Amino acid sequence: MHVTGTHFTDRTEAGRRLAARLAHLAGPDTVVVALPRGGVPVAAEVATALDAPLDICVIRKLGVPYQPELAMGAIGEDGVRVLNEQVLRLAGVGDEQLAQVERRERTELARRARRYRGDRPASDLRGRTVIVVDDGIATGSTARAACRIVRARGAARVVLAVPVAPRDWTDRLTEVADELVCVDTPSPFFAIGEFYADFSQTGDEEVLRLLAEARSREGHGGGGPEGGGPGDPPEDVDRELLLSVAGVRLAGRLTVPAGARGVVVFAHGSGSGRHSPRNRHVARYLNRVGLGTLLFDLLTEAEEPDRRKVFDVGLLGSRLTAVARELERTDGARGLPLGLFGASTGAAAALYTAAELGPAVRAVVSRGGRPDLAGPDVLGRVDAPTLLVVGALDTTVLDLNRQARARLRGRSELAVVPHASHLFEEPGTLDQAAELAGDWFLRHLPPTDGPRADDR
């Protein structure tokens, strides 16, 4: 039987859990170095949690010619090369085959280094504690190369940190790092991706975005000023929040572009949180069209495994209501018109809050949601214009949305996305959902704080 000791939703969640193991390393002399591309989303969470600079160490795996996923070695910046003699011998790879693979990978290494760094020099690592981060360890060749590079660049202490690795990983890598940190070491271990629900390829654009966000955070002293003096132009806001609600502390991320038209609070469902890749995708689209977003966890980490709480609409809705009220007093979002975006059971929580807050909620969007779980009494008190977005292939939820819409008191529309299933995993379908949401919010979040028009 194949039993795994851990399972990560995606690299972002893995980074959050890894960061918790590295809190003892926070300090002004710590630098986080990521292995692109998959290690960057993990390392970005670590760097944010430790308030540390984020840099990269470009490494390329040397894959066996007829089995590219199997590493026979790795190459890195500064001319570093690490070979796995055992794999080379067992795979029967000759010198010429190795040379061909290395030439190809050195070309790609140079391209990525230029792409990610541009003209910026690498961070000064001399005398500092350097945390080398990847999304997991398989053979260890790339991690070994990265540790050698940062050591050669003057790191005083090298820490190798990953979310998941084989049980014998410390035997392989003890000599290249001063400390080894891992969230879990499951057995059997066949591939890193088997321990992630979403192990989709990290693209260059995501790497560039995360590096730019890290540089911006560094430039603003770990989050930046929350407001300037009188007459100063508004600034972008992008920071982590801890919200105290009904005796619990809920973590969130507030992102508000300068001149935002409004702010949209996300209510996640079915146990997912602010790191949900689908809701983050939608939030980034809303930010691009000039809307602020707050992604936060409706449940604490200890509460998440309790399925009763996941479906407790009263609990979720009351917490969302309290957070929406708190947002009105939060720097960066104060005075902005409020919208709510709910997914799965979070859609019911959003409608609960819309019923509770009345005119303060200007618009609601549900994506693949269960608005029916709010119940007829709540639905009958919702005045806010509400858009229900459902995948055409999600037939059961589509029927439930039709039934819920019939009970809504205010203006509502049902948008059915062709070829989309419940999670909008089909190519292009999540983008369509994001565009529908953005259009709805821009239509119904007024540019001023004047009274909302009667859209019924």
LINURRA-V822346 format. One record per helix or strand of 3 or more residues. SS is the DSSP state (~ for helix, > for strand). FROM is the first residue (numbers start at 1). TO is the last residue. If there is no record, write none. Layout:
SS/FROM/TO, SS/FROM/TO
//
This chain:
~/11/20, ~/23/25, >/30/34, ~/38/50, >/53/56, >/59/64, >/67/76, ~/77/79, >/81/83, ~/85/91, ~/95/117, >/129/134, ~/141/152, >/157/164, ~/169/176, >/179/184, ~/192/195, ~/204/219, >/237/245, >/248/256, >/263/267, ~/277/288, >/292/296, ~/307/310, ~/313/327, >/338/343, ~/345/360, >/361/367, ~/371/374, ~/376/379, >/385/391, ~/395/405, >/412/417, ~/429/444
//
